Amino acid sequence: MAKGKGRTKAGRGEVRCEDCFFHQNMLCALELDEPCTTFRPAERGLVPERQLAFVFRADRIRAAYAFPAPQG
């Protein structure tokens, strides 16, 4: 996560290593000046970011290149 993105407990826009789940649980072995790419907010735990759901559009379900119906 780039510096300046995200939120901390105080509501500031600055991300600090001290606010990271790994740092607070003494699981981090890195000594960097800024948060690394594995930064996870401590208040959220290790819950992953929510991902977009993949949804087929109705007009493509019947198209020639659509996936075949399962046989079983």
Distance bins in CASP14 RR format, pairs under 12 A and 6 or more apart:
PFRMAT RR
TARGET T0000
AUTHOR 0000-0000-0000
RMODE 2
METHOD distances of the structure
MODEL  1
1 7 0 0 0 0 0 1 0 0 0 0 0
1 8 0 0 0 0 0 1 0 0 0 0 0
1 13 0 0 0 0 0 1 0 0 0 0 0
1 14 0 0 0 0 0 1 0 0 0 0 0
1 15 1 0 1 0 0 0 0 0 0 0 0
1 16 0 0 0 0 0 1 0 0 0 0 0
1 17 0 0 0 0 0 1 0 0 0 0 0
1 19 0 0 0 0 0 1 0 0 0 0 0
1 20 0 0 0 0 1 0 0 0 0 0 0
1 34 0 0 0 0 1 0 0 0 0 0 0
1 35 1 0 1 0 0 0 0 0 0 0 0
1 36 0 0 0 0 1 0 0 0 0 0 0
1 37 1 0 0 1 0 0 0 0 0 0 0
1 38 0 0 0 0 1 0 0 0 0 0 0
1 39 1 0 1 0 0 0 0 0 0 0 0
1 40 0 0 0 0 1 0 0 0 0 0 0
1 41 0 0 0 0 1 0 0 0 0 0 0
1 49 0 0 0 0 0 1 0 0 0 0 0
2 13 0 0 0 0 0 1 0 0 0 0 0
2 14 0 0 0 0 0 1 0 0 0 0 0
2 15 0 0 0 0 1 0 0 0 0 0 0
2 34 0 0 0 0 1 0 0 0 0 0 0
2 35 0 0 0 0 1 0 0 0 0 0 0
2 36 0 0 0 0 0 1 0 0 0 0 0
2 37 0 0 0 0 1 0 0 0 0 0 0
2 39 0 0 0 0 1 0 0 0 0 0 0
3 12 0 0 0 0 0 1 0 0 0 0 0
3 13 0 0 0 0 1 0 0 0 0 0 0
3 14 1 0 0 1 0 0 0 0 0 0 0
3 15 1 0 0 1 0 0 0 0 0 0 0
3 16 0 0 0 0 1 0 0 0 0 0 0
3 17 0 0 0 0 0 1 0 0 0 0 0
3 32 0 0 0 0 0 1 0 0 0 0 0
3 33 0 0 0 0 1 0 0 0 0 0 0
3 34 1 0 1 0 0 0 0 0 0 0 0
3 35 1 0 0 1 0 0 0 0 0 0 0
3 36 0 0 0 0 0 1 0 0 0 0 0
3 37 0 0 0 0 0 1 0 0 0 0 0
3 39 0 0 0 0 1 0 0 0 0 0 0
4 11 0 0 0 0 0 1 0 0 0 0 0
4 12 0 0 0 0 1 0 0 0 0 0 0
4 13 1 0 1 0 0 0 0 0 0 0 0
4 14 1 0 1 0 0 0 0 0 0 0 0
4 15 1 0 1 0 0 0 0 0 0 0 0
4 16 0 0 0 0 1 0 0 0 0 0 0
4 19 0 0 0 0 0 1 0 0 0 0 0
4 34 0 0 0 0 1 0 0 0 0 0 0
4 35 0 0 0 0 1 0 0 0 0 0 0
4 39 0 0 0 0 0 1 0 0 0 0 0
5 12 0 0 0 0 0 1 0 0 0 0 0
5 13 1 0 0 1 0 0 0 0 0 0 0
5 14 0 0 0 0 1 0 0 0 0 0 0
5 15 1 0 0 1 0 0 0 0 0 0 0
5 34 0 0 0 0 0 1 0 0 0 0 0
5 35 0 0 0 0 1 0 0 0 0 0 0
5 37 0 0 0 0 0 1 0 0 0 0 0
5 39 0 0 0 0 1 0 0 0 0 0 0
5 41 0 0 0 0 0 1 0 0 0 0 0
6 12 0 0 0 0 1 0 0 0 0 0 0
6 13 1 0 1 0 0 0 0 0 0 0 0
6 14 0 0 0 0 1 0 0 0 0 0 0
6 15 1 0 1 0 0 0 0 0 0 0 0
6 16 0 0 0 0 0 1 0 0 0 0 0
6 19 0 0 0 0 1 0 0 0 0 0 0
6 20 0 0 0 0 0 1 0 0 0 0 0
6 35 0 0 0 0 1 0 0 0 0 0 0
6 39 0 0 0 0 1 0 0 0 0 0 0
6 40 0 0 0 0 0 1 0 0 0 0 0
6 41 1 0 0 1 0 0 0 0 0 0 0
6 43 0 0 0 0 0 1 0 0 0 0 0
6 44 0 0 0 0 0 1 0 0 0 0 0
6 49 0 0 0 0 0 1 0 0 0 0 0
7 13 1 0 1 0 0 0 0 0 0 0 0
7 14 0 0 0 0 1 0 0 0 0 0 0
7 15 0 0 0 0 1 0 0 0 0 0 0
7 16 0 0 0 0 0 1 0 0 0 0 0
7 19 0 0 0 0 1 0 0 0 0 0 0
7 39 0 0 0 0 0 1 0 0 0 0 0
7 41 1 0 0 1 0 0 0 0 0 0 0
7 42 0 0 0 0 0 1 0 0 0 0 0
7 43 0 0 0 0 1 0 0 0 0 0 0
7 44 0 0 0 0 0 1 0 0 0 0 0
8 14 1 0 0 1 0 0 0 0 0 0 0
8 15 1 0 0 1 0 0 0 0 0 0 0
8 16 1 0 0 1 0 0 0 0 0 0 0
8 17 0 0 0 0 0 1 0 0 0 0 0
8 18 0 0 0 0 1 0 0 0 0 0 0
8 19 1 0 1 0 0 0 0 0 0 0 0
8 20 0 0 0 0 1 0 0 0 0 0 0
8 24 0 0 0 0 0 1 0 0 0 0 0
8 35 0 0 0 0 0 1 0 0 0 0 0
8 39 0 0 0 0 0 1 0 0 0 0 0
8 41 1 0 0 1 0 0 0 0 0 0 0
8 42 0 0 0 0 1 0 0 0 0 0 0
8 43 0 0 0 0 1 0 0 0 0 0 0
8 44 0 0 0 0 0 1 0 0 0 0 0
9 15 0 0 0 0 0 1 0 0 0 0 0
9 16 0 0 0 0 0 1 0 0 0 0 0
9 18 0 0 0 0 0 1 0 0 0 0 0
9 19 1 0 0 1 0 0 0 0 0 0 0
9 20 0 0 0 0 0 1 0 0 0 0 0
9 24 0 0 0 0 0 1 0 0 0 0 0
9 41 0 0 0 0 1 0 0 0 0 0 0
9 42 0 0 0 0 1 0 0 0 0 0 0
9 43 1 0 0 1 0 0 0 0 0 0 0
9 44 0 0 0 0 0 1 0 0 0 0 0
10 16 0 0 0 0 1 0 0 0 0 0 0
10 18 0 0 0 0 0 1 0 0 0 0 0
10 19 0 0 0 0 1 0 0 0 0 0 0
10 41 0 0 0 0 0 1 0 0 0 0 0
10 43 0 0 0 0 0 1 0 0 0 0 0
11 19 0 0 0 0 0 1 0 0 0 0 0
11 41 0 0 0 0 0 1 0 0 0 0 0
11 43 0 0 0 0 0 1 0 0 0 0 0
12 19 0 0 0 0 1 0 0 0 0 0 0
13 19 0 0 0 0 0 1 0 0 0 0 0
13 35 0 0 0 0 0 1 0 0 0 0 0
13 41 0 0 0 0 0 1 0 0 0 0 0
14 34 0 0 0 0 0 1 0 0 0 0 0
14 35 0 0 0 0 1 0 0 0 0 0 0
15 23 0 0 0 0 0 1 0 0 0 0 0
15 34 0 0 0 0 1 0 0 0 0 0 0
15 35 1 0 1 0 0 0 0 0 0 0 0
15 36 0 0 0 0 0 1 0 0 0 0 0
15 37 0 0 0 0 0 1 0 0 0 0 0
15 39 1 0 0 1 0 0 0 0 0 0 0
15 40 0 0 0 0 0 1 0 0 0 0 0
15 41 0 0 0 0 1 0 0 0 0 0 0
15 42 0 0 0 0 0 1 0 0 0 0 0
16 23 0 0 0 0 1 0 0 0 0 0 0
16 24 0 0 0 0 0 1 0 0 0 0 0
16 32 0 0 0 0 0 1 0 0 0 0 0
16 33 0 0 0 0 0 1 0 0 0 0 0
16 34 0 0 0 0 1 0 0 0 0 0 0
16 35 1 0 0 1 0 0 0 0 0 0 0
16 36 0 0 0 0 0 1 0 0 0 0 0
16 39 0 0 0 0 1 0 0 0 0 0 0
16 41 0 0 0 0 0 1 0 0 0 0 0
16 42 0 0 0 0 0 1 0 0 0 0 0
17 23 1 0 1 0 0 0 0 0 0 0 0
17 24 0 0 0 0 1 0 0 0 0 0 0
17 28 1 0 0 1 0 0 0 0 0 0 0
17 29 0 0 0 0 0 1 0 0 0 0 0
17 30 0 0 0 0 1 0 0 0 0 0 0
17 31 0 0 0 0 1 0 0 0 0 0 0
17 32 1 0 0 1 0 0 0 0 0 0 0
17 33 0 0 0 0 1 0 0 0 0 0 0
17 34 1 0 0 1 0 0 0 0 0 0 0
17 35 1 0 1 0 0 0 0 0 0 0 0
17 36 1 0 0 1 0 0 0 0 0 0 0
17 38 0 0 0 0 0 1 0 0 0 0 0
17 39 1 0 0 1 0 0 0 0 0 0 0
17 40 0 0 0 0 0 1 0 0 0 0 0
17 41 0 0 0 0 0 1 0 0 0 0 0
17 42 0 0 0 0 0 1 0 0 0 0 0
18 24 1 0 0 1 0 0 0 0 0 0 0
18 28 0 0 0 0 0 1 0 0 0 0 0
18 34 0 0 0 0 0 1 0 0 0 0 0
18 35 0 0 0 0 1 0 0 0 0 0 0
18 39 0 0 0 0 0 1 0 0 0 0 0
18 41 0 0 0 0 0 1 0 0 0 0 0
18 42 0 0 0 0 1 0 0 0 0 0 0
19 28 0 0 0 0 0 1 0 0 0 0 0
19 35 0 0 0 0 1 0 0 0 0 0 0
19 39 0 0 0 0 1 0 0 0 0 0 0
19 40 0 0 0 0 1 0 0 0 0 0 0
19 41 1 0 0 1 0 0 0 0 0 0 0
19 42 1 0 1 0 0 0 0 0 0 0 0
19 43 0 0 0 0 1 0 0 0 0 0 0
19 44 0 0 0 0 0 1 0 0 0 0 0
19 45 0 0 0 0 0 1 0 0 0 0 0
20 26 0 0 0 0 0 1 0 0 0 0 0
20 27 0 0 0 0 1 0 0 0 0 0 0
20 28 1 0 0 1 0 0 0 0 0 0 0
20 30 0 0 0 0 1 0 0 0 0 0 0
20 32 0 0 0 0 0 1 0 0 0 0 0
20 34 0 0 0 0 0 1 0 0 0 0 0
20 35 1 0 0 1 0 0 0 0 0 0 0
20 36 0 0 0 0 1 0 0 0 0 0 0
20 37 0 0 0 0 0 1 0 0 0 0 0
20 38 0 0 0 0 1 0 0 0 0 0 0
20 39 1 0 1 0 0 0 0 0 0 0 0
20 40 1 0 0 1 0 0 0 0 0 0 0
20 41 1 0 0 1 0 0 0 0 0 0 0
20 42 1 0 0 1 0 0 0 0 0 0 0
20 43 0 0 0 0 0 1 0 0 0 0 0
20 44 0 0 0 0 0 1 0 0 0 0 0
20 45 0 0 0 0 0 1 0 0 0 0 0
20 46 0 0 0 0 0 1 0 0 0 0 0
21 27 1 0 0 1 0 0 0 0 0 0 0
21 28 0 0 0 0 1 0 0 0 0 0 0
21 35 0 0 0 0 0 1 0 0 0 0 0
21 38 0 0 0 0 1 0 0 0 0 0 0
21 39 0 0 0 0 1 0 0 0 0 0 0
21 40 1 0 1 0 0 0 0 0 0 0 0
21 41 1 0 0 1 0 0 0 0 0 0 0
21 42 1 0 1 0 0 0 0 0 0 0 0
21 43 0 0 0 0 1 0 0 0 0 0 0
21 44 1 0 0 1 0 0 0 0 0 0 0
21 45 1 0 1 0 0 0 0 0 0 0 0
21 46 1 0 0 1 0 0 0 0 0 0 0
21 47 0 0 0 0 1 0 0 0 0 0 0
21 48 0 0 0 0 0 1 0 0 0 0 0
22 28 1 0 1 0 0 0 0 0 0 0 0
22 29 0 0 0 0 1 0 0 0 0 0 0
22 30 0 0 0 0 1 0 0 0 0 0 0
22 32 0 0 0 0 0 1 0 0 0 0 0
22 35 0 0 0 0 0 1 0 0 0 0 0
22 36 0 0 0 0 1 0 0 0 0 0 0
22 37 0 0 0 0 0 1 0 0 0 0 0
22 38 1 0 0 1 0 0 0 0 0 0 0
22 39 0 0 0 0 1 0 0 0 0 0 0
22 40 1 0 0 1 0 0 0 0 0 0 0
22 41 0 0 0 0 0 1 0 0 0 0 0
22 42 0 0 0 0 1 0 0 0 0 0 0
22 45 0 0 0 0 1 0 0 0 0 0 0
22 46 0 0 0 0 1 0 0 0 0 0 0
23 29 0 0 0 0 0 1 0 0 0 0 0
23 30 0 0 0 0 1 0 0 0 0 0 0
23 31 0 0 0 0 0 1 0 0 0 0 0
23 32 0 0 0 0 0 1 0 0 0 0 0
23 35 0 0 0 0 1 0 0 0 0 0 0
23 36 0 0 0 0 1 0 0 0 0 0 0
23 38 0 0 0 0 0 1 0 0 0 0 0
23 39 0 0 0 0 1 0 0 0 0 0 0
23 40 0 0 0 0 1 0 0 0 0 0 0
23 41 0 0 0 0 0 1 0 0 0 0 0
23 42 1 0 0 1 0 0 0 0 0 0 0
24 39 0 0 0 0 0 1 0 0 0 0 0
24 40 0 0 0 0 1 0 0 0 0 0 0
24 41 0 0 0 0 1 0 0 0 0 0 0
24 42 1 0 1 0 0 0 0 0 0 0 0
24 43 0 0 0 0 1 0 0 0 0 0 0
24 44 0 0 0 0 0 1 0 0 0 0 0
24 45 0 0 0 0 1 0 0 0 0 0 0
24 46 0 0 0 0 0 1 0 0 0 0 0
25 40 0 0 0 0 0 1 0 0 0 0 0
25 42 1 0 0 1 0 0 0 0 0 0 0
25 45 0 0 0 0 1 0 0 0 0 0 0
25 46 0 0 0 0 1 0 0 0 0 0 0
26 42 0 0 0 0 0 1 0 0 0 0 0
27 38 0 0 0 0 0 1 0 0 0 0 0
27 40 0 0 0 0 0 1 0 0 0 0 0
27 42 0 0 0 0 0 1 0 0 0 0 0
27 45 0 0 0 0 0 1 0 0 0 0 0
27 46 0 0 0 0 0 1 0 0 0 0 0
28 35 0 0 0 0 0 1 0 0 0 0 0
28 36 0 0 0 0 1 0 0 0 0 0 0
28 38 0 0 0 0 1 0 0 0 0 0 0
28 39 0 0 0 0 1 0 0 0 0 0 0
28 40 0 0 0 0 0 1 0 0 0 0 0
28 42 0 0 0 0 0 1 0 0 0 0 0
29 36 0 0 0 0 0 1 0 0 0 0 0
29 38 0 0 0 0 0 1 0 0 0 0 0
30 36 1 0 1 0 0 0 0 0 0 0 0
30 37 0 0 0 0 0 1 0 0 0 0 0
30 38 0 0 0 0 1 0 0 0 0 0 0
30 39 0 0 0 0 0 1 0 0 0 0 0
32 38 0 0 0 0 0 1 0 0 0 0 0
32 39 0 0 0 0 0 1 0 0 0 0 0
35 41 0 0 0 0 0 1 0 0 0 0 0
35 42 0 0 0 0 0 1 0 0 0 0 0
38 46 0 0 0 0 0 1 0 0 0 0 0
39 45 0 0 0 0 0 1 0 0 0 0 0
39 46 0 0 0 0 0 1 0 0 0 0 0
39 49 0 0 0 0 0 1 0 0 0 0 0
40 46 1 0 0 1 0 0 0 0 0 0 0
40 47 0 0 0 0 1 0 0 0 0 0 0
40 48 0 0 0 0 1 0 0 0 0 0 0
40 49 0 0 0 0 1 0 0 0 0 0 0
41 47 0 0 0 0 1 0 0 0 0 0 0
41 48 0 0 0 0 0 1 0 0 0 0 0
41 49 0 0 0 0 0 1 0 0 0 0 0
44 50 0 0 0 0 0 1 0 0 0 0 0
55 61 0 0 0 0 0 1 0 0 0 0 0
56 62 0 0 0 0 0 1 0 0 0 0 0
56 63 0 0 0 0 0 1 0 0 0 0 0
56 65 0 0 0 0 0 1 0 0 0 0 0
56 66 1 0 0 1 0 0 0 0 0 0 0
56 67 0 0 0 0 1 0 0 0 0 0 0
57 63 0 0 0 0 1 0 0 0 0 0 0
57 66 0 0 0 0 0 1 0 0 0 0 0
58 66 0 0 0 0 0 1 0 0 0 0 0
59 65 0 0 0 0 0 1 0 0 0 0 0
59 66 0 0 0 0 1 0 0 0 0 0 0
60 66 1 0 1 0 0 0 0 0 0 0 0
60 67 0 0 0 0 1 0 0 0 0 0 0
61 67 0 0 0 0 1 0 0 0 0 0 0
61 68 0 0 0 0 0 1 0 0 0 0 0
61 69 0 0 0 0 0 1 0 0 0 0 0
62 68 0 0 0 0 0 1 0 0 0 0 0
62 69 0 0 0 0 0 1 0 0 0 0 0
END
